């Protein structure tokens, strides 16, 4: 399932900070996760019957990082609800001080 890119999915924070926020959100939601075998910033995740991948990606041509989720198994509606919950918890669009990232005009 492809979804439109939203401000909740991108951040100017370093990829490791975004990944740590993702890990914290997964743990709080009761999702079991394991890093992939290749050392990339992606996680193999399971909650109940839902299995999915979550990955921190760099958006081409931009100096921002985003989150990519891909459902591997499980109900699509439950997966969508879980992803929405995780995006709200991760706050990728916020800095570590809790302020929204802003570009200078």
C-alpha positions in Angstrom: 0.0 0.0 0.0 1.4 3.4 -1.0 0.5 6.4 1.0 1.0 10.1 0.3 4.0 11.7 2.0 3.0 13.8 5.0 4.9 16.0 7.4 4.4 13.4 10.1 6.7 11.1 8.1 9.7 13.4 7.5 12.3 15.0 9.7 15.5 17.0 9.5 16.8 15.1 12.5 19.7 12.7 12.0 18.6 9.2 10.9 19.8 7.6 14.2 17.5 10.0 16.2 14.5 9.1 14.0 15.3 5.4 14.4 15.5 5.8 18.2 12.1 7.5 18.2 10.7 4.7 16.1 12.1 2.1 18.5 10.6 3.9 21.5 7.2 4.1 19.7 7.3 0.4 18.8 8.1 -0.6 22.3 5.4 1.6 23.8 2.9 0.0 21.3 3.8 -3.5 22.3 5.4 -4.3 18.9 8.2 -6.9 18.9 11.0 -5.8 16.6 14.4 -6.9 15.5 17.0 -5.1 13.4 17.6 -6.5 9.9 20.6 -8.7 9.3 22.4 -6.2 7.0 22.9 -3.3 9.4 20.5 -0.9 7.6 18.2 1.3 9.6 15.2 -1.0 9.2 13.3 -3.2 11.6 11.3 -6.4 11.2 8.2 -5.9 13.4 5.4 -8.1 14.7 2.3 -7.4 16.7 -0.3 -10.1 16.9 -1.1 -11.3 13.4 0.5 -8.2 11.8 4.0 -8.4 10.4 5.7 -5.4 8.8 9.0 -3.7 8.1 9.8 -0.2 9.3 12.7 1.7 7.8 14.3 5.1 8.1 15.0 6.4 4.6 16.7 9.5 3.1 14.5 11.3 0.7 16.3 11.7 -2.6 17.3 15.3 -3.4 16.3 16.6 0.1 18.1 16.8 3.3 15.4 15.1 5.3 14.8 11.5 6.5 11.5 9.7 6.5 9.8 6.6 7.7 8.7 3.8 5.3 6.4 1.1 6.5 5.6 -2.1 4.5 3.0 -4.6 5.5 4.1 -8.2 5.0 1.2 -10.0 6.7 -2.0 -9.3 8.5 -5.2 -7.3 8.3 -4.8 -4.1 6.3 -7.1 -2.0 8.5 -5.4 -3.1 11.7 -2.0 -2.4 10.0 -3.2 1.1 9.0 -4.4 1.9 12.5 -1.1 0.7 14.0 1.0 2.8 11.6 -1.1 5.9 12.4 -0.5 5.2 16.1 3.2 4.8 15.6 3.5 8.0 13.4 1.7 10.0 16.1 4.1 8.6 18.8 7.3 9.0 16.8 6.8 12.7 16.0 9.5 12.6 13.3 8.7 16.2 12.3 9.7 17.5 15.7 13.2 18.3 17.0 14.5 16.8 20.2 13.3 20.0 22.1 9.7 19.2 20.9 9.5 22.1 18.4 8.5 21.6 14.8 11.3 21.8 12.4 11.2 25.0 10.4 13.1 26.1 7.3 14.5 29.6 7.1 12.7 31.8 4.6 
